[in-house]
Amino acid sequence: MKEKNSETKKAKSPKQIREATKLTTSKLALKLGLKTNELNRKFVQMGYLEKKGKNFDLTKKGKLAGGIWKSNGTRGYILWEENTL
């Protein structure tokens, strides 16, 4: 009789699947041939982000455009659809 693996694979939720297809701002900028700060400025101009001190906050309009704010415990970041621009 074979022993079961102690790490059972969990099925991903629909939310996890959606987030897995999104890119961080820096990865999206790279894909578009832009610097991250250039893309952040574009998102501010479009109303998707607002600058607060050194950080950017996702606006309601940014959320409607598909932006998702996430945190890894120490830093926050935003995920975007590949075709956001």
Buried (B, 14 or more C-beta within 10 A) or exposed (E): EEEEEEEEEEEEEEEEEBEEEBBBBBBBBBEBEBEBEEBBBBBBEBEBBBEEEEEBEBBEBBEEBBBBEEEEEEEEEBBBBEEBB
